[in-house]
Amino acid sequence: QVTLVEGGGGLVQTGESLRLTCIASGSIFTIDAMGWYRQAPGKQRELVASITNGGSTNYADSVKGRFIISRDNTRNSVYLQMNSLKPEDTAIYYCNSDPPGRGRWPYDYWGQGTQVTISS
């Protein structure tokens, strides 16, 4: 099946930046909207950003003005530039379609994610 591989996470201090990368093993050009999700320990997974093929973006209020989502269909990739990071951003970050289940993978499939940890 098509897989999603996330990378670019790490441990950084408050105020620093990270750029996350999601690479799909199959094409994503047929998927209208791709997004980034995150899940903190003990919390539900939440959508933090999404982008359509037309370039329209949507951000959760908690990250608006700090995060920038982009995509490159040629490379089957989605990116998330994360600036001015806060400890509250600590979570495992995943990519998927928005809403989930619209890609060439099972509706309940999620990749391994990439850990983002922000220290105070």
C-alpha distances in whole Angstrom, upper triangle without the diagonal:
4,6,10,13,16,19,23,24,28,31,33,37,38,38,36,32,29,26,23,20,16,14,11,9,9,12,13,17,16,16,20,20,18,19,20,21,23,24,27,28,29,28,25,23,24,23,25,25,23,23,23,23,26,27,28,28,28,29,30,34,33,32,33,35,34,30,29,25,24,21,21,18,19,18,15,17,19,22,24,28,29,33,36,34,35,35,34,30,29,26,22,21,17,16,14,15,19,19,16,13,14,11,8,6,8,12,13,10,12,12,15,17,20,24,26,30,33,36,40
4,7,10,13,17,20,22,25,29,31,34,35,35,33,29,26,23,19,16,13,10,7,5,6,9,10,14,14,13,17,17,15,16,17,18,20,22,25,27,28,27,24,21,22,21,23,22,20,20,20,19,23,23,25,24,25,26,27,31,30,29,30,32,30,27,25,22,20,17,17,15,16,14,11,13,15,18,21,24,26,30,33,31,33,32,31,28,27,24,20,18,15,13,11,13,16,17,14,12,12,9,6,6,9,12,13,10,11,10,13,15,18,21,24,28,31,34,37
4,7,10,13,17,18,21,25,27,31,31,32,29,26,23,20,16,14,10,8,6,5,7,10,11,15,15,14,18,17,14,15,15,16,18,19,22,24,25,24,22,19,20,19,21,20,19,19,20,20,24,23,24,23,24,24,25,29,28,26,28,30,28,24,23,20,19,17,16,15,16,14,11,12,13,16,18,22,23,27,30,28,29,29,28,25,24,21,17,15,12,11,10,12,16,17,14,13,13,10,9,7,10,12,12,9,8,7,10,11,14,18,21,24,27,30,34
4,7,10,14,15,18,22,24,27,28,28,26,23,19,16,13,10,7,6,5,7,9,11,11,14,15,14,16,15,12,12,12,13,14,16,19,21,23,22,20,16,17,16,17,17,16,16,18,18,22,21,22,20,21,21,22,26,25,23,24,26,24,21,20,16,16,14,14,14,15,13,10,9,10,12,15,18,19,23,26,24,26,26,25,21,21,18,14,12,9,7,8,10,14,15,12,13,13,10,10,9,12,13,13,9,7,5,8,9,11,15,17,21,24,27,30
4,7,10,12,15,19,21,24,26,26,23,20,16,14,11,8,5,5,6,8,11,13,13,17,18,17,19,17,14,13,12,13,14,16,19,20,23,22,20,17,18,17,18,17,17,18,20,20,23,22,23,21,22,22,22,26,24,22,24,26,23,20,19,16,16,14,15,15,16,13,11,9,10,12,13,16,18,22,24,22,24,24,23,20,19,16,13,11,9,8,10,13,16,18,15,16,17,14,14,13,15,16,15,12,9,6,7,7,9,12,15,18,21,25,28
4,7,8,12,15,17,21,22,22,20,17,13,11,7,6,4,7,9,11,14,16,15,18,20,18,19,17,13,12,10,11,12,14,16,18,21,20,19,15,16,15,15,15,15,17,19,20,23,21,22,20,20,19,20,23,21,19,21,22,20,16,16,14,14,13,15,16,17,14,12,10,9,9,10,13,14,18,21,18,20,20,20,16,15,13,10,8,6,7,10,14,16,18,16,17,18,16,17,15,17,18,17,13,10,7,7,5,6,9,11,15,18,21,24
4,6,9,13,15,18,20,20,17,14,10,9,6,5,6,9,12,14,17,18,18,20,23,21,22,20,16,15,12,13,13,15,17,19,22,21,21,18,18,17,16,16,17,18,21,22,25,22,23,21,21,20,21,24,22,19,21,22,19,16,16,14,15,15,16,17,18,15,14,11,11,10,10,12,13,16,19,17,19,19,19,16,15,13,11,9,9,10,14,17,19,21,19,21,22,19,20,19,21,21,20,17,14,11,9,7,5,8,10,13,16,19,22
4,7,10,12,15,17,17,14,11,7,6,5,6,9,11,15,17,20,21,20,22,25,23,24,21,18,16,13,14,14,16,17,19,23,22,22,19,19,18,16,16,18,19,22,23,25,22,24,21,21,20,21,23,20,18,20,20,17,14,15,14,15,15,16,19,20,16,16,13,12,10,9,10,11,13,16,14,17,17,18,14,14,13,11,10,11,12,16,19,21,23,22,24,24,22,23,22,24,25,23,20,17,14,13,10,7,8,8,12,14,17,20
4,7,9,13,14,15,12,10,7,7,6,9,11,14,17,20,22,23,22,25,27,24,25,22,19,16,13,13,12,13,14,16,20,19,19,17,17,17,15,16,18,20,23,25,27,24,25,22,21,19,19,21,19,16,19,20,16,14,15,15,16,18,19,22,23,20,19,16,14,12,10,11,10,13,15,12,14,14,15,11,10,10,9,8,11,13,16,20,21,23,22,24,25,23,25,23,25,25,23,20,17,14,12,9,5,5,5,8,10,13,17
4,6,10,12,14,11,10,8,10,10,12,15,17,21,23,26,27,26,29,31,28,29,26,22,20,16,16,14,15,15,16,20,20,21,19,19,20,18,19,22,23,27,28,30,27,28,25,24,22,21,23,20,18,21,21,17,16,18,18,20,21,23,25,26,23,23,19,18,15,14,13,12,14,15,12,13,13,15,12,10,10,10,11,14,16,20,23,25,26,25,27,28,27,28,27,28,28,26,23,19,17,14,12,8,6,5,6,8,11,14
4,7,10,12,10,10,9,12,13,16,18,21,24,27,29,30,29,32,34,31,32,29,25,22,19,18,16,16,15,16,20,20,22,20,21,21,19,21,24,26,29,31,33,30,30,27,26,23,22,23,20,18,21,21,18,17,19,20,22,24,26,29,30,26,26,23,21,18,16,15,13,14,14,11,12,11,13,11,9,11,12,13,17,19,23,26,27,28,27,30,31,30,32,30,31,30,28,26,22,20,17,15,11,8,6,5,6,7,11
4,7,8,6,8,8,12,13,17,20,23,26,29,31,32,30,33,35,32,32,29,26,23,19,19,17,18,16,18,22,21,23,22,21,22,19,21,24,26,29,31,32,29,29,26,25,22,22,22,19,17,20,19,15,15,18,20,22,24,26,29,30,27,27,23,21,18,16,14,11,11,11,8,10,10,13,11,10,13,14,15,18,21,24,27,28,29,29,32,33,32,33,32,33,32,30,28,25,23,20,17,14,11,8,6,5,6,9
4,6,6,9,10,14,16,20,23,26,29,32,34,35,33,35,37,34,34,31,28,25,21,21,18,19,17,19,22,22,24,23,23,23,20,22,25,27,31,33,34,30,30,27,26,22,22,21,18,17,19,19,15,16,19,21,24,26,29,32,33,30,30,26,24,21,18,16,12,11,9,8,8,8,12,11,11,14,16,17,21,23,27,29,29,31,31,34,35,34,36,35,36,35,33,31,27,26,23,20,17,14,11,8,5,5,6
4,6,9,11,15,17,20,23,27,30,33,35,35,33,35,37,34,33,30,27,24,21,20,18,19,17,19,22,21,23,22,21,22,18,20,24,26,30,32,33,29,28,25,24,20,19,19,15,14,17,16,13,14,18,20,23,26,29,32,33,31,31,27,24,21,17,15,12,10,7,5,5,7,10,10,10,14,17,17,21,23,26,29,28,30,30,34,34,34,36,35,36,35,33,31,28,26,24,21,18,15,12,10,6,6,6
4,7,10,14,16,20,23,26,29,33,35,34,32,34,36,33,32,29,26,23,20,20,19,20,19,22,24,23,25,23,22,22,18,19,23,24,28,30,31,27,26,23,22,19,19,18,15,13,15,13,10,12,15,18,21,24,27,30,32,30,29,26,23,19,16,13,10,7,4,5,6,9,12,11,13,16,18,18,21,23,26,28,28,30,30,34,34,34,36,35,36,35,34,32,29,27,26,22,19,17,13,12,9,10,9
4,7,11,13,17,20,24,27,30,32,32,30,32,34,31,31,28,25,22,19,20,18,20,19,22,25,24,25,23,22,21,18,19,22,23,27,29,30,26,26,23,22,19,19,19,16,14,16,14,11,12,14,17,19,22,24,28,29,27,27,23,21,17,14,11,8,6,6,6,8,11,13,12,13,15,17,17,20,21,25,27,27,29,29,33,33,32,34,34,35,34,32,31,27,25,24,20,17,15,12,11,9,10,11
4,7,10,13,17,20,23,27,28,28,26,28,30,28,27,24,21,19,16,17,16,19,18,21,25,23,24,22,20,19,16,16,19,20,24,25,26,23,23,20,20,17,18,18,16,13,15,13,10,9,11,14,16,18,21,24,25,23,23,19,17,13,10,7,5,4,6,6,10,12,14,11,13,15,16,14,17,18,22,24,24,26,27,30,30,29,31,30,32,31,30,28,24,23,21,18,15,14,11,11,10,12,14
4,6,10,13,16,20,23,25,25,23,25,28,25,25,22,19,17,14,15,14,17,17,20,23,22,22,20,19,18,15,15,17,19,22,23,25,21,22,19,19,17,18,19,16,13,15,15,11,10,11,12,14,16,18,21,23,20,20,16,14,10,8,6,5,7,9,8,12,13,14,11,12,13,13,12,14,15,19,21,22,24,24,27,27,26,28,27,29,28,27,25,21,19,18,15,11,11,9,10,10,13,16
4,7,10,13,17,20,22,21,20,22,24,22,22,19,16,14,12,14,14,17,18,21,25,23,23,20,19,17,14,14,15,16,19,20,22,19,20,17,18,16,17,19,17,14,16,15,12,9,9,10,11,13,14,18,19,16,16,13,11,7,6,4,6,9,12,11,14,16,17,13,14,14,14,11,13,13,17,19,20,22,22,25,24,23,25,25,27,26,25,23,20,17,17,14,11,12,10,13,14,17,19
4,7,10,13,17,19,19,17,19,22,19,20,17,14,12,9,11,12,15,16,19,22,21,20,17,16,15,13,12,14,15,18,19,21,18,19,16,17,16,17,19,17,14,16,17,14,11,10,9,10,11,13,16,17,15,14,10,8,5,5,6,8,11,14,13,16,17,17,13,13,13,11,8,9,10,13,16,17,19,19,21,21,20,21,21,23,23,22,19,16,14,13,10,8,10,9,13,14,18,21
4,7,10,13,15,15,14,17,19,17,18,16,12,12,10,13,14,17,19,22,24,23,22,18,18,16,15,13,14,14,17,17,20,17,19,17,18,17,19,22,20,17,19,19,17,13,12,10,10,10,11,13,14,11,10,7,6,5,7,9,11,15,18,17,19,20,20,16,17,15,13,10,10,9,12,14,17,19,18,20,19,17,19,19,21,21,21,18,15,12,13,10,9,12,12,16,18,21,24
4,7,10,12,12,11,14,16,14,16,14,10,10,9,11,13,16,19,21,24,22,21,17,17,15,14,13,13,13,15,16,19,17,18,17,18,17,19,22,21,18,20,21,19,15,14,11,10,9,10,11,13,10,8,5,5,6,9,12,14,17,21,19,22,22,22,18,18,16,13,10,8,6,9,11,14,16,15,16,16,14,15,15,17,18,17,14,12,10,11,9,9,13,14,18,20,24,27
4,7,9,10,10,13,15,14,16,15,12,12,12,15,16,19,22,24,27,25,23,20,20,18,18,16,15,15,16,16,19,18,20,19,20,21,22,26,25,22,23,24,22,19,17,14,12,10,10,10,11,8,6,5,7,9,12,15,17,21,24,23,25,26,25,22,21,19,16,13,11,9,10,13,16,18,16,17,16,13,13,14,17,18,18,15,13,10,12,11,12,16,17,21,23,27,30
4,5,7,7,11,13,12,15,14,11,13,13,15,18,20,23,25,27,26,24,20,20,18,19,17,16,15,16,16,19,19,20,20,21,22,23,27,26,24,25,27,25,21,19,16,14,11,11,10,11,8,5,6,9,12,15,18,20,24,27,26,28,28,27,24,24,21,18,15,12,9,9,11,15,16,14,14,13,10,10,10,14,15,16,13,12,10,12,13,14,18,20,24,26,30,33
4,7,9,12,14,14,17,17,14,16,17,19,21,23,26,28,30,28,26,23,23,22,23,21,19,19,19,18,22,22,24,23,25,25,27,31,30,28,29,30,28,25,23,19,18,15,13,12,12,10,7,9,12,15,18,21,24,27,31,29,31,32,31,27,27,24,20,18,15,13,13,14,18,19,17,16,15,11,10,10,14,16,17,14,13,11,14,15,17,21,23,26,29,33,36
4,7,9,10,11,15,15,14,16,17,20,22,24,28,30,32,30,27,24,24,22,23,21,19,18,17,16,20,20,22,22,24,25,27,31,31,28,29,31,29,25,23,20,18,14,13,10,11,10,7,10,13,16,19,23,25,29,32,31,33,34,32,29,29,26,23,20,17,14,13,13,17,18,16,15,13,9,8,10,13,15,17,14,15,14,17,17,19,23,25,29,32,35,38
4,6,7,9,12,13,12,15,17,20,23,25,29,31,33,31,28,24,24,21,22,20,17,16,14,13,16,17,19,20,22,24,26,30,30,27,28,29,28,24,22,18,16,12,10,7,8,8,5,9,12,15,19,22,25,28,32,31,33,34,33,29,29,27,24,21,17,14,13,12,15,17,16,15,12,9,8,11,15,16,18,16,16,16,19,19,21,25,26,30,32,36,39
4,5,5,8,9,8,12,14,17,20,23,26,29,31,28,25,22,21,18,19,17,14,12,11,10,13,14,16,16,18,20,23,26,27,24,25,26,25,21,19,15,13,9,9,6,9,9,6,8,9,13,16,19,22,26,29,28,30,32,30,27,27,25,22,19,15,12,10,9,12,14,13,13,10,7,8,11,14,15,17,15,15,15,18,18,20,23,24,28,30,34,37
4,5,7,9,10,13,16,19,23,26,29,32,34,31,28,25,23,20,21,18,14,12,10,7,11,12,15,16,18,21,24,27,28,26,25,26,26,22,19,16,13,10,9,5,8,10,8,10,11,15,18,21,24,27,30,30,32,34,32,29,30,28,25,22,19,15,13,11,13,15,15,15,12,10,11,14,17,18,20,19,19,19,22,21,23,26,27,31,33,36,39
4,6,9,10,14,17,20,23,26,30,33,34,31,28,24,23,20,21,19,15,13,10,9,12,14,16,17,19,22,24,28,29,27,26,28,28,24,22,18,16,13,12,9,12,13,11,13,14,17,20,23,26,29,32,32,34,35,33,30,31,29,26,23,19,16,13,11,13,14,14,13,9,8,9,13,16,16,19,18,19,19,23,22,25,28,29,33,34,38,41
4,6,7,11,14,16,20,23,26,29,30,27,24,21,19,16,18,15,12,10,8,8,11,13,13,14,16,18,20,24,25,23,23,25,25,21,19,15,14,11,12,10,13,14,11,12,12,15,17,21,23,26,30,29,31,32,30,27,28,25,23,20,16,13,10,7,9,10,11,10,7,6,9,12,14,13,16,15,16,17,20,20,22,25,26,30,31,35,37
4,7,10,14,16,20,23,27,30,30,27,24,21,19,16,17,14,10,8,5,5,8,10,10,12,13,16,19,22,24,22,21,23,23,20,18,14,13,11,13,11,14,16,13,13,13,15,17,20,22,25,29,28,30,31,29,26,28,26,24,20,17,14,11,8,8,10,12,12,9,9,12,15,17,15,18,18,18,19,23,21,23,26,26,30,31,35,37
4,7,10,13,17,20,23,26,27,24,21,18,15,12,13,10,6,5,4,7,9,9,9,9,10,13,15,19,20,18,18,20,20,17,15,11,11,10,12,11,15,16,13,12,10,13,14,17,19,22,25,24,26,28,25,22,24,22,20,17,14,11,9,6,5,8,10,11,9,10,13,15,16,15,17,16,16,17,20,19,20,23,23,26,28,31,33
4,7,10,14,17,20,23,25,22,19,15,14,10,11,9,5,6,7,9,11,11,11,10,10,12,14,18,19,17,17,19,18,15,13,9,9,8,11,10,14,14,11,10,7,10,11,15,17,20,23,22,24,25,23,20,21,19,17,13,11,7,6,4,5,8,9,11,9,9,12,13,15,14,15,14,13,14,17,15,17,19,20,23,25,28,31
4,7,10,14,17,20,21,18,16,12,10,7,8,5,4,6,9,11,14,12,12,9,9,10,11,15,15,13,14,16,16,12,11,8,9,9,13,13,17,16,13,11,8,9,9,13,14,17,20,19,20,21,19,16,18,15,14,10,8,6,6,6,5,8,9,12,11,11,15,15,16,14,15,14,12,13,15,13,14,17,17,20,21,25,27
4,7,10,14,17,19,16,14,10,9,6,6,5,6,9,12,15,17,15,14,11,10,10,10,14,13,12,13,15,14,11,10,8,10,11,14,15,19,17,14,12,8,8,7,11,11,15,17,16,17,18,16,13,14,12,10,7,6,4,6,8,8,11,10,14,14,14,17,16,17,16,15,14,11,12,13,10,11,13,13,16,18,21,24
4,7,10,14,15,12,10,7,5,4,5,7,9,12,15,18,20,18,17,14,12,11,10,13,13,12,14,17,15,12,13,11,14,15,18,19,22,20,17,15,12,12,10,13,13,16,18,16,16,17,14,11,12,9,8,6,5,6,8,10,9,10,10,13,15,15,18,16,17,15,14,13,10,11,12,9,11,12,12,15,17,20,22
4,7,10,12,9,8,5,6,7,7,10,12,16,19,22,24,21,20,17,15,13,11,14,12,11,15,17,15,13,15,14,16,18,21,22,25,23,20,17,15,14,12,14,13,16,17,14,14,13,11,9,9,6,5,4,6,9,11,13,13,14,13,16,18,18,21,19,19,17,15,14,11,12,12,9,9,9,9,12,14,17,19
4,7,8,6,6,4,6,9,10,13,16,19,22,25,27,25,24,20,18,16,14,16,14,14,17,20,18,16,18,17,20,21,24,25,28,26,23,21,18,17,15,17,16,18,19,16,15,13,11,10,9,5,5,7,8,11,13,16,16,16,15,18,20,20,22,20,19,18,15,15,12,13,12,9,10,10,10,12,14,17,19
4,6,5,7,7,9,12,12,16,19,22,25,28,30,28,26,23,20,18,15,17,14,15,18,21,18,17,20,20,23,24,27,28,31,29,26,23,21,20,17,19,16,18,18,15,13,11,9,8,7,4,6,9,11,15,17,19,19,19,18,21,24,24,26,24,23,21,18,18,15,15,14,12,12,10,10,10,12,14,16
4,5,8,10,12,15,16,19,22,26,29,32,34,31,30,27,24,21,19,20,17,18,22,24,22,21,24,23,26,27,30,31,34,31,29,26,24,23,21,22,20,22,21,18,16,13,11,12,9,7,9,12,14,18,19,22,22,22,20,23,26,26,28,25,24,22,19,19,16,17,15,13,14,11,12,12,14,16,18
4,7,10,12,16,17,21,23,27,30,33,35,33,31,28,25,22,19,20,18,20,23,26,24,23,26,25,28,30,32,33,36,34,31,29,26,25,23,25,22,24,24,20,18,15,13,14,12,10,12,14,16,19,21,23,22,22,21,23,26,27,29,26,24,22,19,20,17,19,17,16,17,15,15,15,17,19,20
4,7,9,12,14,17,20,24,26,30,31,29,28,24,21,19,16,17,15,17,20,23,21,20,23,22,26,27,30,31,34,32,29,26,24,23,21,23,20,22,22,19,17,15,12,12,11,9,11,13,14,17,18,20,19,19,18,21,24,24,27,24,23,20,18,18,16,18,17,15,16,15,15,15,17,19,20
4,6,10,12,16,18,21,24,27,29,27,25,22,19,17,14,16,15,17,19,23,22,20,22,21,24,25,28,29,32,30,27,25,22,22,20,22,20,23,23,20,19,17,14,14,13,11,11,12,13,15,15,17,16,15,14,17,20,21,24,21,20,17,14,16,14,16,16,14,16,15,16,17,19,21,23
4,7,9,12,14,18,20,24,26,24,22,19,17,15,13,15,14,15,18,21,19,17,19,18,20,21,24,25,28,26,23,21,18,18,17,19,18,21,21,19,18,17,14,13,12,9,9,9,9,11,12,14,13,12,11,15,17,18,21,18,17,15,13,13,11,13,13,12,13,13,14,16,18,21,23
4,6,9,11,15,18,21,23,21,19,16,13,11,9,12,11,12,14,18,17,15,16,15,18,19,23,24,27,25,22,20,17,17,15,17,16,19,19,17,17,16,13,12,13,10,11,10,10,11,11,13,11,11,11,15,17,18,21,19,19,16,14,15,13,15,16,13,15,15,15,17,18,21,23
4,6,8,11,14,18,19,17,15,12,10,8,7,11,11,10,12,15,15,12,13,12,15,16,20,20,24,23,20,17,14,14,12,15,14,17,19,17,17,18,15,12,14,12,12,10,9,9,10,10,8,9,10,14,15,16,19,18,18,16,15,15,13,15,16,14,15,16,15,18,19,22,24
4,7,11,14,17,19,16,14,11,8,6,5,8,8,7,9,12,11,9,10,10,13,15,19,20,23,22,20,17,13,12,10,12,11,14,15,14,14,15,13,10,13,11,12,9,10,10,11,12,11,12,13,17,17,18,22,21,21,19,18,18,16,16,17,14,14,15,14,16,16,20,21
4,7,11,14,15,12,11,7,5,4,6,10,10,8,9,11,11,8,8,6,10,12,15,17,20,19,17,15,11,10,8,11,11,14,16,15,16,18,16,13,15,14,14,11,11,10,11,11,9,11,13,16,16,17,20,20,21,19,19,18,16,17,18,15,16,17,16,18,19,22,24
4,7,10,12,10,8,6,5,7,9,13,14,12,12,14,14,11,9,7,9,10,13,14,18,17,15,13,10,10,10,12,14,16,19,18,20,22,20,17,19,17,17,13,12,9,9,8,7,9,11,14,13,14,18,18,19,17,18,18,16,17,19,16,17,19,18,21,22,26,27
4,7,8,6,6,4,7,9,12,15,17,14,13,15,15,12,10,7,7,7,11,12,15,15,13,12,9,10,10,13,15,18,21,21,23,25,23,20,22,21,20,16,14,11,11,9,8,11,13,16,14,14,18,19,21,19,20,20,18,19,21,19,19,22,21,24,25,28,30
4,5,5,5,7,9,12,15,18,20,18,17,18,19,16,13,10,9,9,11,11,14,16,13,13,11,13,14,16,19,21,24,24,27,28,26,23,26,24,23,19,17,14,12,10,9,11,14,15,13,13,17,18,20,19,21,20,20,20,23,21,22,25,24,28,28,32,34
4,5,8,10,13,16,19,22,24,21,20,21,21,18,15,12,10,8,9,8,12,14,12,12,11,14,15,18,21,23,27,27,29,31,29,26,28,27,25,21,19,15,14,12,12,14,16,17,14,14,16,19,21,20,23,22,21,22,25,23,24,27,26,30,31,35,36
4,6,9,12,16,19,22,24,21,19,20,21,19,15,13,11,10,12,11,14,16,15,15,14,16,17,19,21,24,27,27,30,32,30,27,30,28,27,24,22,18,17,15,14,16,19,20,17,17,20,22,25,23,26,25,24,25,28,26,26,29,28,32,32,36,37
4,6,10,13,17,19,21,18,16,17,18,15,12,10,8,9,11,12,15,16,15,14,12,13,14,15,18,20,23,24,26,29,27,24,27,26,25,21,20,17,16,14,14,16,19,20,18,18,21,23,25,24,26,25,24,24,26,24,24,26,25,28,29,32,34
4,7,10,14,16,18,16,14,15,17,14,12,10,10,11,14,15,18,19,18,16,14,14,14,16,18,20,22,23,25,28,26,23,26,25,24,21,20,17,16,14,12,15,18,20,17,18,22,23,25,23,25,25,23,24,26,24,24,26,25,28,28,32,33
4,7,10,13,15,12,10,12,13,11,9,7,9,11,14,15,19,19,18,16,12,12,12,13,15,17,19,20,22,24,22,19,22,21,21,18,17,15,15,13,11,14,16,19,17,18,22,23,24,22,23,23,22,22,24,21,22,23,22,25,25,28,29
4,7,9,12,10,9,11,12,10,10,9,11,13,17,18,22,22,20,18,14,14,12,14,14,16,18,18,20,22,19,17,20,19,20,16,16,14,14,13,10,12,15,18,17,19,22,23,24,21,22,22,21,22,23,20,21,22,21,23,23,27,28
4,6,8,7,5,9,10,8,9,9,12,15,18,20,24,23,21,18,15,14,11,12,12,14,15,15,16,18,16,14,17,16,17,14,15,14,15,14,12,14,16,20,19,20,24,24,25,22,22,22,20,21,22,19,19,20,18,20,20,23,24
4,5,6,6,10,10,10,11,12,15,18,22,23,26,26,24,21,17,16,13,14,13,14,15,14,15,16,13,12,15,15,16,14,15,15,16,16,13,14,16,20,20,22,25,25,25,22,22,22,20,21,22,19,19,19,17,19,18,22,22
4,6,5,9,10,11,13,14,18,21,24,26,30,29,27,24,20,19,16,16,14,14,14,14,14,16,13,12,16,16,18,17,18,18,19,19,17,18,20,24,24,26,29,29,29,26,25,26,24,25,25,22,22,21,19,20,19,21,21
4,6,9,9,10,13,14,18,21,25,27,30,29,27,24,20,18,15,15,12,12,12,11,10,12,9,9,12,13,16,15,17,18,19,20,18,19,21,24,25,26,29,29,29,26,25,25,23,23,23,20,19,18,16,16,15,18,18
4,6,5,6,9,11,15,18,22,24,27,25,24,21,17,15,11,11,9,9,10,9,10,12,10,8,12,13,15,13,15,16,18,19,17,19,20,24,24,25,28,27,28,26,25,25,22,22,22,18,17,17,14,15,14,17,18
4,5,6,8,11,14,18,21,24,27,26,24,21,18,15,12,12,10,10,11,12,13,16,14,12,16,17,18,16,18,18,19,19,17,19,21,25,24,25,29,29,29,27,27,27,24,24,25,21,20,20,18,19,18,20,21
4,6,8,11,14,18,21,24,27,26,25,22,18,16,13,11,10,9,9,11,13,16,15,14,17,19,20,18,20,20,22,22,20,22,24,28,27,28,31,31,32,30,30,29,27,26,27,23,22,21,19,20,18,20,20
4,7,10,14,17,20,23,26,25,24,20,17,14,10,8,6,5,6,8,10,14,13,11,14,16,18,16,18,18,20,21,20,22,24,27,27,27,30,30,31,29,29,28,25,24,24,20,19,18,15,16,14,17,17
4,7,10,14,17,20,22,21,20,17,13,10,7,6,5,6,8,9,12,15,14,11,14,15,15,13,15,14,17,18,17,19,20,24,23,23,26,26,28,26,26,24,21,21,21,17,16,16,14,15,15,18,19
4,7,10,14,17,19,18,18,14,11,8,6,5,7,8,12,12,15,18,17,14,17,17,17,14,15,14,16,17,16,19,20,23,22,22,25,25,27,25,26,24,22,21,22,18,17,18,16,18,18,21,22
4,7,11,13,16,15,14,11,7,6,5,6,9,11,15,15,18,20,19,15,18,17,16,13,13,11,13,13,13,16,17,20,18,18,21,22,24,22,23,21,19,18,19,16,16,17,16,19,19,23,25
4,7,10,13,12,11,9,6,5,7,8,11,14,18,18,21,23,22,19,21,20,19,15,14,12,13,13,14,17,18,20,18,17,20,21,23,23,23,22,20,19,20,17,17,19,18,22,22,26,28
4,6,9,9,8,6,4,6,9,11,15,17,21,21,24,26,25,21,23,21,20,16,14,11,12,12,13,16,17,18,16,15,17,18,21,21,22,20,18,17,19,17,17,20,20,23,25,28,30
4,5,6,6,5,6,8,12,14,17,20,24,24,27,29,28,24,26,24,22,19,17,14,14,14,16,19,19,20,18,16,17,19,22,22,24,21,20,19,21,19,19,22,22,26,27,31,33
4,5,5,6,8,11,15,17,20,23,27,27,30,31,30,27,28,26,24,20,18,14,14,13,15,18,18,18,15,13,14,17,20,21,22,20,19,18,21,20,21,24,25,28,30,33,36
4,6,8,11,13,17,19,22,25,29,29,32,34,33,29,30,28,26,22,20,17,17,17,19,21,21,21,19,16,16,19,22,23,25,23,22,20,23,22,22,26,26,30,32,35,38
4,5,9,11,15,17,20,23,27,27,30,31,31,27,27,26,23,20,18,15,15,16,19,21,20,21,19,16,16,18,21,22,24,21,19,18,20,19,19,23,23,27,29,32,35
4,7,10,14,17,20,23,27,26,29,30,29,25,26,24,21,18,15,12,12,12,15,18,17,17,15,12,12,14,18,19,20,17,16,15,17,16,18,21,22,26,28,32,34
4,7,10,13,16,20,23,22,25,26,26,22,22,21,18,15,13,10,11,12,15,17,16,17,16,13,14,15,19,19,20,17,15,14,16,14,15,18,19,23,24,28,31
4,7,10,13,17,20,19,22,23,22,19,20,18,16,12,11,8,9,10,12,15,15,16,15,13,15,16,19,19,19,17,15,13,15,13,13,16,17,20,22,25,28
4,7,10,13,16,16,19,21,20,16,17,16,15,11,11,9,12,13,14,17,17,19,18,17,19,19,22,21,21,19,16,15,16,13,12,15,14,18,19,22,25
4,6,10,13,12,15,17,17,13,14,14,13,10,10,10,12,14,15,17,17,20,20,19,21,21,23,22,22,20,17,16,16,13,12,13,12,15,16,19,22
4,6,10,10,14,16,16,13,15,15,15,12,14,13,16,18,18,21,21,24,23,23,25,25,27,26,26,24,21,19,19,16,14,15,12,15,15,18,20
4,7,7,10,13,13,9,12,13,13,11,14,14,17,19,19,21,22,25,25,24,27,27,28,27,26,24,21,20,19,15,13,13,10,12,11,15,16
4,5,9,12,13,10,13,15,16,15,17,18,21,23,22,25,25,28,28,28,31,30,32,30,29,28,25,23,23,19,16,16,12,13,12,14,15
4,7,10,11,10,13,15,17,16,19,21,24,25,25,27,27,31,31,31,34,33,34,33,31,30,27,26,25,21,18,17,13,13,10,12,12
4,7,8,7,9,12,14,14,17,19,22,24,23,25,25,29,30,29,32,31,32,30,29,28,24,23,22,18,15,14,10,9,7,9,10
4,5,5,8,11,14,15,18,20,23,25,24,26,26,30,31,31,34,32,33,31,29,28,25,24,23,19,17,14,11,9,6,8,8
4,5,6,9,13,14,18,21,24,26,25,26,26,30,31,31,34,32,32,30,28,27,24,23,21,18,16,13,10,7,5,6,6
4,5,8,12,13,16,19,22,24,23,24,24,27,29,29,32,30,30,28,26,25,22,22,21,17,16,13,10,9,8,10,10
4,6,9,10,13,16,18,21,20,21,21,25,26,26,29,27,27,26,24,23,20,19,18,14,13,10,7,7,7,10,11
4,7,9,13,16,19,22,21,22,22,25,27,26,29,27,27,25,23,22,19,18,16,13,11,8,5,5,6,9,11
4,6,10,13,16,19,19,20,19,22,24,23,25,23,23,22,19,18,15,14,13,10,8,6,6,7,9,12,15
4,7,10,13,17,17,18,16,19,21,20,22,20,20,19,17,15,12,11,9,6,5,4,6,8,12,15,18
4,7,10,13,14,16,14,17,19,18,20,18,19,18,16,14,10,10,9,5,5,6,7,10,13,16,19
4,7,10,12,13,11,14,15,14,16,14,15,14,13,11,7,7,7,5,7,9,11,14,17,20,23
4,7,9,11,9,12,12,11,13,12,14,13,13,11,8,8,10,8,10,12,14,17,19,23,26
4,6,8,6,8,9,8,10,10,11,10,10,9,7,8,12,10,13,16,17,21,23,27,29
4,5,5,7,6,6,10,10,11,10,11,11,10,12,15,14,17,19,20,24,26,29,32
3,5,8,7,9,13,13,14,11,13,13,13,15,18,16,18,21,21,24,26,29,31
4,6,7,9,13,13,13,9,11,12,13,15,18,17,20,22,22,25,27,31,33
4,6,8,11,10,9,6,8,8,9,12,15,15,18,20,21,24,27,30,32
4,6,8,7,6,4,7,8,10,13,16,16,20,22,24,27,30,33,36
4,7,8,9,7,10,11,12,15,18,18,21,24,25,29,31,35,37
4,5,8,8,11,10,11,13,16,17,20,23,25,28,30,34,37
4,7,9,11,10,12,13,17,18,21,24,26,30,33,36,39
4,6,8,6,9,11,14,16,19,22,25,28,31,34,37
4,5,5,9,11,15,16,20,23,25,29,31,35,38
4,6,9,12,15,16,20,22,25,28,30,34,36
4,7,10,13,14,18,20,22,25,28,31,34
4,7,10,12,15,18,20,24,27,30,33
4,7,8,12,14,17,20,23,26,29
4,5,9,12,15,18,22,25,28
4,7,9,13,16,19,22,26
4,7,10,13,16,19,23
4,6,10,13,16,20
4,6,10,13,16
4,7,10,13
4,6,10
4,7
4
